[in-house]
Structure formats: structure tokens, C-alpha cells
């Protein structure tokens, strides 16, 4: 059963995605598709960010996606994405 959440992107995330090589862009888009269909499934490497109220990170290789789920609205806000060494700054 697919949940099908809507994805909403922060204005800067599209710029961040364009700066990533196309091979890694495909990895991110595939991970986002899985997140959209089955959020918080055990197959996804998701952890809550410490010190935050409702922010999580999705880990796929050396890439990270920072997001905030809104369960009532069935929306996942994508706040930041990029490589591990740059994402938490």
C-alpha cells in the first residue's frame, strides 16, 4: 500500500540539486521517489536530527536529504540536500 505524500521543495534545494553530478542526482531522485511512496519504511535509512523538533535526514551513500514530514497534510518538505561533508553546515 503506497501512502503517496506530496513533495515540496525549499527554493534553494533546486539549486543544490543542479550542483550535484547527474549520476548522484539520479540517486537522490530515486530516494525521493521511495520517500514519497513509503515514508519511514525500514528500507530507507532515516534518522531524526538531534536538537530539532521534526526534522529528519535520509541517507543514501554519501548524500543526505534533510526533510520535514507533515503527516496530516501528507506533505514532505525537502529543506536541504547534498553531500555529507556539506549538508550539516
N, C-alpha and C positions, 0 to 999 in steps of 0.2 A: 504494500500500500504506500503510495507516494504522498507526501504531505504538500509538496509544491508551494514553497514560500516564494515570495517575490524578492528580488534583489534590488536594493537601492544603493547607489554608489555616491560617496562623497566626491565633491568636484575635483579634488586633487588625485583621486585614485585612478582616473583615466589617464592622467599624465604619467603617474607612476607606472602603470601597465605598459605604456608606449616606450618607456625607457628600458624595459626588460627585453632581452633577446627573444625572438619568436618561438624558439623551442621551449623556453620556460614560460612564455605566455600561454602556450597550449596546456602546460601542466596546471597553471593557475585556473584557466577557464574550465578544464576538466574537473578540478577540485571544487570550483564554484558550482558547477552543474550538480555534482553529488551533494553538496551542501544544500542547494536549493531543493532537491528532491527528498533527501533524507537527513535533515539536520540532527546532529547529536547521535548518529548511529555509531556503534563501537568501531566500525571500519575506518572512520575518519579520526585522525589524530588531533583532537580538540582538547584544549585545556582552558580553564578560566584564568584570566590575568589577575595576579595578586594585586591588591590595592585598588581594585576597580569594582564597581557595583555590578555591571552587567556586560563586561567586555570579555571576549574570548579570542583565542588565536587558533587558526587552523594551520597545521604544519604539513608541508608536502616537500620533501627533500630539503634543500637549503632555503626554500621560500616560505614566507609566512603571510597569512591573511588575518588582519585584525577586524573583527566584526562584532556587531551588537544585535542579538535577536530580539524581536518584538513578537512574542507568541500570540497575543490576542489579535494583532493586525496581520499576522502571518507574513511579516516582512523581516528581512535580514539586511541591516545596514552595513555596508563594507566601508570601513573607515580608512584602512591603510593596507598596502600590500607591497612586498618586496623581499629582498634577501635578508637573512637572519642578522647579519652584521649591521644593517642599516635600519631595520624596522623599529627597533625599540628606542631610537633616539628622539 
